[in-house]
Amino acid sequence: MKTDPSDRILAAIRAIPRGQVAGYGEVARRAGLPGRARMVARLLSHNDDPRLPWHRVLRSDGRIAFPPDSPQFAEQSQRLRAEGVRVEAGRVRGVRAAPTLDEQVWGLPD
């Protein structure tokens, strides 16, 4: 039985540990949908589940995707900081993306 792509994306977002982040593309890849970063962004833009840790999803370069003067930008920054993530000028600093399953099983690449 196939799983709905939206459900797989939401599961991948929920699996990002507290205090860690992942890019939109990484979330898509973990959901088995490589190259579908825009699908992740679109799904998040329509999210109404207050328990979904959407704030842990960033651009691939570690930047918050919202405009700096927006309420969403302020909320995402605050949520990340509350988890101990360093956010400077809208970019996450000093946090590795959550390890992939391959990295968990085989270790980090050299």
MOPAC internal coordinates of N, CA, C and O (Angstrom, degrees):
PM7 1SCF
backbone

  N    0.0000 0     0.00 0     0.00 0    0    0    0
  C    1.4444 1     0.00 0     0.00 0    1    0    0
  C    1.5285 1   109.64 1     0.00 0    2    1    0
  O    1.2310 1   120.66 1   -48.59 1    3    2    1
  N    1.3452 1   116.35 1   131.41 1    3    2    1
  C    1.4595 1   120.87 1   179.18 1    5    3    2
  C    1.5225 1   110.27 1   -79.73 1    6    5    3
  O    1.2310 1   121.26 1   -35.72 1    7    6    5
  N    1.3002 1   115.20 1   144.28 1    7    6    5
  C    1.4531 1   120.83 1   176.33 1    9    7    6
  C    1.5191 1   108.29 1   -95.71 1   10    9    7
  O    1.2310 1   120.46 1   -38.85 1   11   10    9
  N    1.3122 1   116.72 1   141.15 1   11   10    9
  C    1.4486 1   122.36 1   177.77 1   13   11   10
  C    1.5366 1   109.68 1   -58.78 1   14   13   11
  O    1.2310 1   119.74 1   -47.80 1   15   14   13
  N    1.3479 1   118.11 1   132.20 1   15   14   13
  C    1.4674 1   120.17 1   179.98 1   17   15   14
  C    1.5297 1   112.70 1   -55.81 1   18   17   15
  O    1.2310 1   120.04 1   142.95 1   19   18   17
  N    1.3157 1   117.53 1   -37.05 1   19   18   17
  C    1.4688 1   119.90 1   178.88 1   21   19   18
  C    1.5228 1   110.99 1   -62.60 1   22   21   19
  O    1.2310 1   120.43 1   138.58 1   23   22   21
  N    1.3103 1   116.79 1   -41.42 1   23   22   21
  C    1.4652 1   120.49 1   178.55 1   25   23   22
  C    1.5232 1   110.96 1   -64.03 1   26   25   23
  O    1.2310 1   120.48 1   141.38 1   27   26   25
  N    1.3333 1   116.68 1   -38.62 1   27   26   25
  C    1.4725 1   120.38 1   179.05 1   29   27   26
  C    1.5275 1   110.76 1   -66.91 1   30   29   27
  O    1.2310 1   120.50 1   140.42 1   31   30   29
  N    1.3201 1   116.65 1   -39.58 1   31   30   29
  C    1.4682 1   119.95 1   178.21 1   33   31   30
  C    1.5248 1   110.05 1   -65.15 1   34   33   31
  O    1.2310 1   120.45 1   133.82 1   35   34   33
  N    1.3193 1   116.75 1   -46.18 1   35   34   33
  C    1.4632 1   120.21 1   179.78 1   37   35   34
  C    1.5305 1   111.13 1   -61.57 1   38   37   35
  O    1.2310 1   120.20 1   140.85 1   39   38   37
  N    1.3171 1   117.22 1   -39.15 1   39   38   37
  C    1.4717 1   120.80 1   177.63 1   41   39   38
  C    1.5299 1   110.31 1   -64.54 1   42   41   39
  O    1.2310 1   119.99 1   139.84 1   43   42   41
  N    1.3310 1   117.63 1   -40.16 1   43   42   41
  C    1.4654 1   120.90 1   179.01 1   45   43   42
  C    1.5234 1   110.75 1   -64.76 1   46   45   43
  O    1.2310 1   120.22 1   141.58 1   47   46   45
  N    1.3268 1   117.18 1   -38.42 1   47   46   45
  C    1.4716 1   120.54 1   178.25 1   49   47   46
  C    1.5279 1   109.87 1   -67.51 1   50   49   47
  O    1.2310 1   120.40 1   136.07 1   51   50   49
  N    1.3136 1   116.84 1   -43.93 1   51   50   49
  C    1.4722 1   120.66 1   179.75 1   53   51   50
  C    1.5336 1   111.82 1   -63.42 1   54   53   51
  O    1.2310 1   120.25 1   155.39 1   55   54   53
  N    1.3192 1   117.13 1   -24.61 1   55   54   53
  C    1.4662 1   121.53 1  -177.76 1   57   55   54
  C    1.5328 1   112.90 1   -82.18 1   58   57   55
  O    1.2310 1   119.60 1   171.60 1   59   58   57
  N    1.3329 1   118.36 1    -8.40 1   59   58   57
  C    1.4679 1   119.95 1   178.16 1   61   59   58
  C    1.5301 1   107.19 1   -71.75 1   62   61   59
  O    1.2310 1   120.12 1   -60.45 1   63   62   61
  N    1.3299 1   117.37 1   119.55 1   63   62   61
  C    1.4722 1   119.54 1  -176.67 1   65   63   62
  C    1.5239 1   112.80 1   -66.13 1   66   65   63
  O    1.2310 1   121.00 1   -27.17 1   67   66   65
  N    1.2941 1   115.70 1   152.83 1   67   66   65
  C    1.4677 1   123.13 1   175.21 1   69   67   66
  C    1.5312 1   108.78 1   -53.55 1   70   69   67
  O    1.2310 1   120.66 1   -44.75 1   71   70   69
  N    1.3299 1   116.34 1   135.25 1   71   70   69
  C    1.4583 1   120.97 1   178.34 1   73   71   70
  C    1.5148 1   113.80 1    82.62 1   74   73   71
  O    1.2310 1   119.72 1  -177.28 1   75   74   73
  N    1.3333 1   118.14 1     2.72 1   75   74   73
  C    1.4623 1   122.15 1   176.92 1   77   75   74
  C    1.5169 1   108.91 1  -122.17 1   78   77   75
  O    1.2310 1   121.14 1   -15.06 1   79   78   77
  N    1.3153 1   115.42 1   164.94 1   79   78   77
  C    1.4637 1   121.29 1  -177.79 1   81   79   78
  C    1.5168 1   109.91 1  -135.62 1   82   81   79
  O    1.2310 1   121.11 1   -14.06 1   83   82   81
  N    1.3265 1   115.49 1   165.94 1   83   82   81
  C    1.4673 1   122.05 1   174.21 1   85   83   82
  C    1.5236 1   107.53 1  -149.24 1   86   85   83
  O    1.2310 1   120.63 1   -30.36 1   87   86   85
  N    1.3154 1   116.40 1   149.64 1   87   86   85
  C    1.4506 1   121.35 1   177.17 1   89   87   86
  C    1.5220 1   110.69 1   -79.30 1   90   89   87
  O    1.2310 1   120.95 1   -17.23 1   91   90   89
  N    1.3159 1   115.79 1   162.77 1   91   90   89
  C    1.4631 1   121.05 1   178.31 1   93   91   90
  C    1.5282 1   110.77 1   -55.95 1   94   93   91
  O    1.2310 1   120.65 1   135.54 1   95   94   93
  N    1.3299 1   116.36 1   -44.46 1   95   94   93
  C    1.4628 1   120.35 1   179.78 1   97   95   94
  C    1.5115 1   113.02 1   -65.25 1   98   97   95
  O    1.2310 1   120.68 1   142.56 1   99   98   97
  N    1.3180 1   116.31 1   -37.44 1   99   98   97
  C    1.4649 1   120.56 1   178.09 1  101   99   98
  C    1.5255 1   110.26 1   -65.98 1  102  101   99
  O    1.2310 1   120.41 1   139.40 1  103  102  101
  N    1.3153 1   116.82 1   -40.60 1  103  102  101
  C    1.4693 1   120.47 1   177.63 1  105  103  102
  C    1.5292 1   109.15 1   -61.06 1  106  105  103
  O    1.2310 1   120.75 1   134.94 1  107  106  105
  N    1.3291 1   116.17 1   -45.06 1  107  106  105
  C    1.4747 1   120.21 1   179.63 1  109  107  106
  C    1.5262 1   110.32 1   -60.55 1  110  109  107
  O    1.2310 1   120.31 1   135.60 1  111  110  109
  N    1.3237 1   117.01 1   -44.40 1  111  110  109
  C    1.4686 1   120.86 1  -179.70 1  113  111  110
  C    1.5217 1   110.79 1   -62.32 1  114  113  111
  O    1.2310 1   120.42 1   136.26 1  115  114  113
  N    1.3276 1   116.80 1   -43.74 1  115  114  113
  C    1.4667 1   120.58 1   179.49 1  117  115  114
  C    1.5276 1   111.76 1   -65.26 1  118  117  115
  O    1.2310 1   120.85 1   154.33 1  119  118  117
  N    1.3235 1   115.98 1   -25.67 1  119  118  117
  C    1.4642 1   120.55 1   178.25 1  121  119  118
  C    1.5261 1   111.50 1   -84.93 1  122  121  119
  O    1.2310 1   120.50 1  -178.43 1  123  122  121
  N    1.3401 1   116.64 1     1.57 1  123  122  121
  C    1.4557 1   120.65 1  -179.10 1  125  123  122
  C    1.5124 1   113.00 1    80.26 1  126  125  123
  O    1.2310 1   121.02 1  -156.01 1  127  126  125
  N    1.3384 1   115.66 1    23.99 1  127  126  125
  C    1.4580 1   121.55 1  -177.96 1  129  127  126
  C    1.5300 1   110.52 1  -129.00 1  130  129  127
  O    1.2310 1   119.90 1  -120.27 1  131  130  129
  N    1.3342 1   117.80 1    59.73 1  131  130  129
  C    1.4679 1   119.27 1  -177.24 1  133  131  130
  C    1.5259 1   111.19 1   -56.90 1  134  133  131
  O    1.2310 1   121.51 1   -38.68 1  135  134  133
  N    1.3272 1   114.73 1   141.32 1  135  134  133
  C    1.4551 1   120.15 1   178.80 1  137  135  134
  C    1.5208 1   114.18 1    81.32 1  138  137  135
  O    1.2310 1   119.99 1  -171.72 1  139  138  137
  N    1.3105 1   117.62 1     8.28 1  139  138  137
  C    1.4692 1   120.62 1  -176.66 1  141  139  138
  C    1.5361 1   112.05 1  -112.58 1  142  141  139
  O    1.2310 1   120.64 1  -140.24 1  143  142  141
  N    1.3263 1   116.37 1    39.76 1  143  142  141
  C    1.4692 1   120.91 1   179.49 1  145  143  142
  C    1.5258 1   111.45 1   -58.02 1  146  145  143
  O    1.2310 1   120.32 1   142.07 1  147  146  145
  N    1.3142 1   116.99 1   -37.93 1  147  146  145
  C    1.4688 1   119.41 1  -179.90 1  149  147  146
  C    1.5268 1   111.39 1   -65.80 1  150  149  147
  O    1.2310 1   120.30 1   149.09 1  151  150  149
  N    1.3144 1   117.04 1   -30.91 1  151  150  149
  C    1.4611 1   120.15 1   176.54 1  153  151  150
  C    1.5250 1   109.49 1   -64.43 1  154  153  151
  O    1.2310 1   120.65 1   139.98 1  155  154  153
  N    1.3303 1   116.36 1   -40.02 1  155  154  153
  C    1.4692 1   121.10 1   178.05 1  157  155  154
  C    1.5251 1   109.12 1   -62.55 1  158  157  155
  O    1.2310 1   120.48 1   132.59 1  159  158  157
  N    1.3375 1   116.69 1   -47.41 1  159  158  157
  C    1.4628 1   120.81 1  -179.28 1  161  159  158
  C    1.5292 1   111.18 1   -61.62 1  162  161  159
  O    1.2310 1   120.72 1   137.66 1  163  162  161
  N    1.3118 1   116.23 1   -42.34 1  163  162  161
  C    1.4691 1   120.28 1  -179.88 1  165  163  162
  C    1.5333 1   110.56 1   -63.78 1  166  165  163
  O    1.2310 1   120.50 1   136.14 1  167  166  165
  N    1.3209 1   116.66 1   -43.86 1  167  166  165
  C    1.4622 1   120.51 1   179.13 1  169  167  166
  C    1.5335 1   110.33 1   -61.93 1  170  169  167
  O    1.2310 1   120.62 1   136.18 1  171  170  169
  N    1.3271 1   116.42 1   -43.82 1  171  170  169
  C    1.4614 1   119.61 1   179.70 1  173  171  170
  C    1.5280 1   111.91 1   -65.38 1  174  173  171
  O    1.2310 1   120.15 1   147.06 1  175  174  173
  N    1.3186 1   117.32 1   -32.94 1  175  174  173
  C    1.4681 1   119.86 1  -179.08 1  177  175  174
  C    1.5230 1   111.72 1   -66.83 1  178  177  175
  O    1.2310 1   120.26 1   160.05 1  179  178  177
  N    1.3273 1   117.11 1   -19.95 1  179  178  177
  C    1.4611 1   121.73 1   178.99 1  181  179  178
  C    1.5319 1   112.39 1  -107.67 1  182  181  179
  O    1.2310 1   120.20 1  -169.46 1  183  182  181
  N    1.3151 1   117.23 1    10.54 1  183  182  181
  C    1.4614 1   121.13 1  -176.84 1  185  183  182
  C    1.5333 1   110.92 1   -68.85 1  186  185  183
  O    1.2310 1   120.83 1   -44.22 1  187  186  185
  N    1.3120 1   116.02 1   135.78 1  187  186  185
  C    1.4603 1   120.48 1   174.80 1  189  187  186
  C    1.5344 1   111.54 1  -128.61 1  190  189  187
  O    1.2310 1   120.63 1  -165.52 1  191  190  189
  N    1.3400 1   116.41 1    14.48 1  191  190  189
  C    1.4651 1   121.37 1   178.58 1  193  191  190
  C    1.5308 1   108.40 1   -92.74 1  194  193  191
  O    1.2310 1   119.64 1   -71.81 1  195  194  193
  N    1.3280 1   118.29 1   108.19 1  195  194  193
  C    1.4670 1   120.14 1  -177.29 1  197  195  194
  C    1.5332 1   113.65 1   -66.12 1  198  197  195
  O    1.2310 1   120.04 1   164.51 1  199  198  197
  N    1.3373 1   117.54 1   -15.49 1  199  198  197
  C    1.4718 1   120.57 1  -179.97 1  201  199  198
  C    1.5228 1   112.87 1   -87.43 1  202  201  199
  O    1.2310 1   119.83 1   167.81 1  203  202  201
  N    1.3268 1   117.94 1   -12.19 1  203  202  201
  C    1.4670 1   120.89 1  -179.32 1  205  203  202
  C    1.5322 1   109.20 1   -69.84 1  206  205  203
  O    1.2310 1   119.46 1   -53.86 1  207  206  205
  N    1.3274 1   118.64 1   126.14 1  207  206  205
  C    1.4704 1   120.62 1  -179.03 1  209  207  206
  C    1.5351 1   112.53 1   -79.47 1  210  209  207
  O    1.2310 1   120.73 1  -122.26 1  211  210  209
  N    1.3342 1   116.22 1    57.74 1  211  210  209
  C    1.4616 1   123.60 1  -177.41 1  213  211  210
  C    1.5200 1   111.97 1   -58.02 1  214  213  211
  O    1.2310 1   120.70 1   152.22 1  215  214  213
  N    1.3194 1   116.27 1   -27.78 1  215  214  213
  C    1.4639 1   120.99 1  -175.95 1  217  215  214
  C    1.5322 1   112.51 1   -66.49 1  218  217  215
  O    1.2310 1   119.75 1   165.44 1  219  218  217
  N    1.3076 1   118.08 1   -14.56 1  219  218  217
  C    1.4710 1   121.72 1   179.77 1  221  219  218
  C    1.5242 1   112.68 1   -84.96 1  222  221  219
  O    1.2310 1   119.96 1   179.21 1  223  222  221
  N    1.3144 1   117.68 1    -0.79 1  223  222  221
  C    1.4655 1   121.96 1  -179.10 1  225  223  222
  C    1.5279 1   108.79 1  -103.23 1  226  225  223
  O    1.2310 1   121.21 1   -54.80 1  227  226  225
  N    1.3297 1   115.30 1   125.20 1  227  226  225
  C    1.4607 1   122.42 1  -175.35 1  229  227  226
  C    1.5251 1   110.59 1  -129.35 1  230  229  227
  O    1.2310 1   121.23 1    -4.92 1  231  230  229
  N    1.3059 1   115.25 1   175.08 1  231  230  229
  C    1.4637 1   120.26 1   170.41 1  233  231  230
  C    1.5257 1   107.88 1   -66.86 1  234  233  231
  O    1.2310 1   120.73 1   -17.49 1  235  234  233
  N    1.3130 1   116.20 1   162.51 1  235  234  233
  C    1.4693 1   120.20 1  -176.63 1  237  235  234
  C    1.5251 1   112.67 1   -62.87 1  238  237  235
  O    1.2310 1   120.12 1   156.19 1  239  238  237
  N    1.3391 1   117.38 1   -23.81 1  239  238  237
  C    1.4663 1   120.12 1   179.64 1  241  239  238
  C    1.5235 1   112.76 1   -90.72 1  242  241  239
  O    1.2310 1   120.49 1  -171.49 1  243  242  241
  N    1.3394 1   116.66 1     8.51 1  243  242  241
  C    1.4517 1   120.48 1   177.11 1  245  243  242
  C    1.5190 1   114.80 1    88.11 1  246  245  243
  O    1.2310 1   120.23 1  -174.74 1  247  246  245
  N    1.3277 1   117.16 1     5.26 1  247  246  245
  C    1.4649 1   120.03 1  -179.33 1  249  247  246
  C    1.5324 1   111.14 1   -91.08 1  250  249  247
  O    1.2310 1   121.59 1   -29.89 1  251  250  249
  N    1.3142 1   114.57 1   150.11 1  251  250  249
  C    1.4576 1   121.67 1   171.96 1  253  251  250
  C    1.5254 1   106.99 1   -72.23 1  254  253  251
  O    1.2310 1   120.35 1   -43.59 1  255  254  253
  N    1.3252 1   116.93 1   136.41 1  255  254  253
  C    1.4586 1   121.18 1  -173.72 1  257  255  254
  C    1.5313 1   113.63 1   -81.46 1  258  257  255
  O    1.2310 1   119.56 1   162.96 1  259  258  257
  N    1.3094 1   118.45 1   -17.04 1  259  258  257
  C    1.4660 1   120.81 1  -178.46 1  261  259  258
  C    1.5247 1   111.10 1   -77.75 1  262  261  259
  O    1.2310 1   119.84 1   -26.00 1  263  262  261
  N    1.3251 1   117.91 1   154.00 1  263  262  261
  C    1.4728 1   120.33 1   174.71 1  265  263  262
  C    1.5326 1   110.13 1   -60.48 1  266  265  263
  O    1.2310 1   120.15 1   -39.76 1  267  266  265
  N    1.3318 1   117.32 1   140.24 1  267  266  265
  C    1.4730 1   120.86 1  -175.38 1  269  267  266
  C    1.5264 1   115.42 1   -56.98 1  270  269  267
  O    1.2310 1   119.48 1   154.44 1  271  270  269
  N    1.3091 1   118.60 1   -25.56 1  271  270  269
  C    1.4623 1   120.16 1  -178.18 1  273  271  270
  C    1.5317 1   113.09 1   -96.58 1  274  273  271
  O    1.2310 1   120.42 1  -168.69 1  275  274  273
  N    1.3325 1   116.80 1    11.31 1  275  274  273
  C    1.4683 1   120.45 1  -176.86 1  277  275  274
  C    1.5340 1   111.18 1   -90.93 1  278  277  275
  O    1.2310 1   120.59 1   -25.99 1  279  278  277
  N    1.3326 1   116.48 1   154.01 1  279  278  277
  C    1.4731 1   119.68 1   175.41 1  281  279  278
  C    1.5314 1   112.08 1   -62.41 1  282  281  279
  O    1.2310 1   120.26 1   146.63 1  283  282  281
  N    1.3408 1   117.10 1   -33.37 1  283  282  281
  C    1.4663 1   120.79 1   179.50 1  285  283  282
  C    1.5303 1   110.87 1   -64.70 1  286  285  283
  O    1.2310 1   120.57 1   139.46 1  287  286  285
  N    1.3303 1   116.51 1   -40.54 1  287  286  285
  C    1.4683 1   121.44 1   177.45 1  289  287  286
  C    1.5315 1   109.52 1   -59.52 1  290  289  287
  O    1.2310 1   120.86 1   131.95 1  291  290  289
  N    1.3355 1   115.96 1   -48.05 1  291  290  289
  C    1.4690 1   120.37 1  -179.38 1  293  291  290
  C    1.5212 1   110.78 1   -62.21 1  294  293  291
  O    1.2310 1   120.30 1   137.69 1  295  294  293
  N    1.3306 1   117.02 1   -42.31 1  295  294  293
  C    1.4610 1   120.22 1  -179.39 1  297  295  294
  C    1.5277 1   111.49 1   -66.04 1  298  297  295
  O    1.2310 1   120.28 1   136.67 1  299  298  297
  N    1.3383 1   117.07 1   -43.33 1  299  298  297
  C    1.4604 1   119.61 1  -179.84 1  301  299  298
  C    1.5241 1   110.52 1   -64.30 1  302  301  299
  O    1.2310 1   120.32 1   136.32 1  303  302  301
  N    1.3192 1   116.98 1   -43.68 1  303  302  301
  C    1.4697 1   120.76 1   177.63 1  305  303  302
  C    1.5213 1   110.76 1   -58.75 1  306  305  303
  O    1.2310 1   120.45 1   134.41 1  307  306  305
  N    1.3337 1   116.74 1   -45.59 1  307  306  305
  C    1.4593 1   121.42 1  -178.39 1  309  307  306
  C    1.5227 1   111.12 1   -64.51 1  310  309  307
  O    1.2310 1   120.20 1   136.84 1  311  310  309
  N    1.3331 1   117.23 1   -43.16 1  311  310  309
  C    1.4725 1   120.34 1  -179.96 1  313  311  310
  C    1.5275 1   111.02 1   -63.88 1  314  313  311
  O    1.2310 1   120.46 1   137.28 1  315  314  313
  N    1.3171 1   116.72 1   -42.72 1  315  314  313
  C    1.4700 1   119.97 1   179.11 1  317  315  314
  C    1.5253 1   110.55 1   -64.14 1  318  317  315
  O    1.2310 1   120.39 1   134.90 1  319  318  317
  N    1.3252 1   116.86 1   -45.10 1  319  318  317
  C    1.4687 1   120.27 1   179.13 1  321  319  318
  C    1.5220 1   111.10 1   -61.78 1  322  321  319
  O    1.2310 1   120.08 1   143.13 1  323  322  321
  N    1.3226 1   117.46 1   -36.87 1  323  322  321
  C    1.4673 1   121.34 1   178.42 1  325  323  322
  C    1.5274 1   111.63 1   -62.99 1  326  325  323
  O    1.2310 1   120.59 1   157.29 1  327  326  325
  N    1.3370 1   116.47 1   -22.71 1  327  326  325
  C    1.4702 1   120.96 1   177.44 1  329  327  326
  C    1.5246 1   111.66 1   -95.05 1  330  329  327
  O    1.2310 1   120.60 1  -173.19 1  331  330  329
  N    1.3327 1   116.46 1     6.81 1  331  330  329
  C    1.4591 1   120.23 1   178.06 1  333  331  330
  C    1.5172 1   114.47 1    87.20 1  334  333  331
  O    1.2310 1   120.16 1  -167.52 1  335  334  333
  N    1.3192 1   117.29 1    12.48 1  335  334  333
  C    1.4597 1   121.27 1   179.67 1  337  335  334
  C    1.5247 1   108.55 1   -86.94 1  338  337  335
  O    1.2310 1   120.71 1   -46.86 1  339  338  337
  N    1.3202 1   116.24 1   133.14 1  339  338  337
  C    1.4662 1   121.60 1   179.10 1  341  339  338
  C    1.5242 1   109.46 1   -82.78 1  342  341  339
  O    1.2310 1   120.30 1   -60.25 1  343  342  341
  N    1.3221 1   117.03 1   119.75 1  343  342  341
  C    1.4587 1   122.64 1   178.39 1  345  343  342
  C    1.5215 1   107.50 1  -118.60 1  346  345  343
  O    1.2310 1   120.72 1   -58.85 1  347  346  345
  N    1.3245 1   116.23 1   121.15 1  347  346  345
  C    1.4634 1   121.76 1   179.03 1  349  347  346
  C    1.5188 1   108.67 1  -128.16 1  350  349  347
  O    1.2310 1   121.06 1   -57.15 1  351  350  349
  N    1.3213 1   115.58 1   122.85 1  351  350  349
  C    1.4638 1   121.79 1   178.32 1  353  351  350
  C    1.5341 1   111.41 1    52.66 1  354  353  351
  O    1.2310 1   120.85 1  -139.96 1  355  354  353
  N    1.3183 1   115.97 1    40.04 1  355  354  353
  C    1.4546 1   120.47 1   176.87 1  357  355  354
  C    1.5083 1   116.00 1    78.32 1  358  357  355
  O    1.2310 1   120.15 1  -169.15 1  359  358  357
  N    1.3161 1   117.31 1    10.85 1  359  358  357
  C    1.4621 1   121.82 1  -179.87 1  361  359  358
  C    1.5200 1   109.27 1  -126.16 1  362  361  359
  O    1.2310 1   121.27 1   -41.70 1  363  362  361
  N    1.3156 1   115.18 1   138.30 1  363  362  361
  C    1.4628 1   120.82 1   177.70 1  365  363  362
  C    1.5218 1   108.31 1   -79.25 1  366  365  363
  O    1.2310 1   121.28 1   -47.33 1  367  366  365
  N    1.3133 1   115.16 1   132.67 1  367  366  365
  C    1.4695 1   121.63 1  -178.61 1  369  367  366
  C    1.5210 1   110.49 1  -119.41 1  370  369  367
  O    1.2310 1   120.92 1   -39.46 1  371  370  369
  N    1.3095 1   115.85 1   140.54 1  371  370  369
  C    1.4503 1   121.34 1   170.82 1  373  371  370
  C    1.5104 1   116.17 1    72.86 1  374  373  371
  O    1.2310 1   119.72 1  -162.23 1  375  374  373
  N    1.3330 1   118.14 1    17.77 1  375  374  373
  C    1.4603 1   120.83 1   178.81 1  377  375  374
  C    1.5156 1   108.23 1  -123.57 1  378  377  375
  O    1.2310 1   121.02 1   -53.87 1  379  378  377
  N    1.2954 1   115.65 1   126.13 1  379  378  377
  C    1.4690 1   120.07 1   173.30 1  381  379  378
  C    1.5129 1   108.38 1   -77.72 1  382  381  379
  O    1.2310 1   121.08 1   -30.02 1  383  382  381
  N    1.2789 1   115.55 1   149.98 1  383  382  381
  C    1.4640 1   119.21 1   171.74 1  385  383  382
  C    1.5263 1   107.89 1   -61.54 1  386  385  383
  O    1.2310 1   120.95 1   -29.88 1  387  386  385
  N    1.3083 1   115.80 1   150.12 1  387  386  385
  C    1.4632 1   119.97 1   177.48 1  389  387  386
  C    1.5232 1   108.78 1   -55.50 1  390  389  387
  O    1.2310 1   119.47 1   -41.97 1  391  390  389
  N    1.3253 1   118.61 1   138.03 1  391  390  389
  C    1.4642 1   120.64 1  -176.36 1  393  391  390
  C    1.5322 1   112.27 1   -63.29 1  394  393  391
  O    1.2310 1   121.80 1   -35.68 1  395  394  393
  N    1.3128 1   114.15 1   144.32 1  395  394  393
  C    1.4605 1   119.40 1   175.96 1  397  395  394
  C    1.5286 1   108.61 1   -74.55 1  398  397  395
  O    1.2310 1   120.40 1   -11.98 1  399  398  397
  N    1.3118 1   116.84 1   168.02 1  399  398  397
  C    1.4610 1   120.72 1   177.47 1  401  399  398
  C    1.5259 1   110.12 1   -60.80 1  402  401  399
  O    1.2310 1   119.99 1   137.89 1  403  402  401
  N    1.3409 1   117.62 1   -42.11 1  403  402  401
  C    1.4706 1   120.72 1   177.56 1  405  403  402
  C    1.5249 1   110.61 1   -58.42 1  406  405  403
  O    1.2310 1   120.47 1   136.08 1  407  406  405
  N    1.3484 1   116.71 1   -43.92 1  407  406  405
  C    1.4596 1   119.56 1   179.84 1  409  407  406
  C    1.5247 1   111.39 1   -65.78 1  410  409  407
  O    1.2310 1   120.57 1   144.08 1  411  410  409
  N    1.3292 1   116.51 1   -35.92 1  411  410  409
  C    1.4594 1   119.63 1   177.91 1  413  411  410
  C    1.5206 1   111.49 1   -66.31 1  414  413  411
  O    1.2310 1   120.45 1   140.98 1  415  414  413
  N    1.3329 1   116.75 1   -39.02 1  415  414  413
  C    1.4668 1   121.20 1  -177.47 1  417  415  414
  C    1.5245 1   111.21 1   -80.27 1  418  417  415
  O    1.2310 1   120.61 1   132.53 1  419  418  417
  N    1.3484 1   116.43 1   -47.47 1  419  418  417
  C    1.4687 1   121.26 1  -170.83 1  421  419  418
  C    1.5300 1   113.68 1  -102.50 1  422  421  419
  O    1.2310 1   119.61 1   171.48 1  423  422  421
  N    1.3036 1   118.34 1    -8.52 1  423  422  421
  C    1.4507 1   120.90 1  -178.15 1  425  423  422
  C    1.5234 1   111.69 1    93.06 1  426  425  423
  O    1.2310 1   121.14 1   -11.94 1  427  426  425
  N    1.3012 1   115.43 1   168.06 1  427  426  425
  C    1.4595 1   120.73 1  -179.62 1  429  427  426
  C    1.5153 1   110.92 1   -72.14 1  430  429  427
  O    1.2310 1   120.38 1   -32.83 1  431  430  429
  N    1.3491 1   116.87 1   147.17 1  431  430  429
  C    1.4729 1   119.12 1   178.84 1  433  431  430
  C    1.5255 1   110.08 1   -69.20 1  434  433  431
  O    1.2310 1   121.12 1   -28.62 1  435  434  433
  N    1.3201 1   115.47 1   151.38 1  435  434  433
  C    1.4745 1   120.76 1   179.59 1  437  435  434
  C    1.4994 1   111.60 1   -74.85 1  438  437  435
  O    1.2310 1   120.10 1   180.00 1  439  438  437

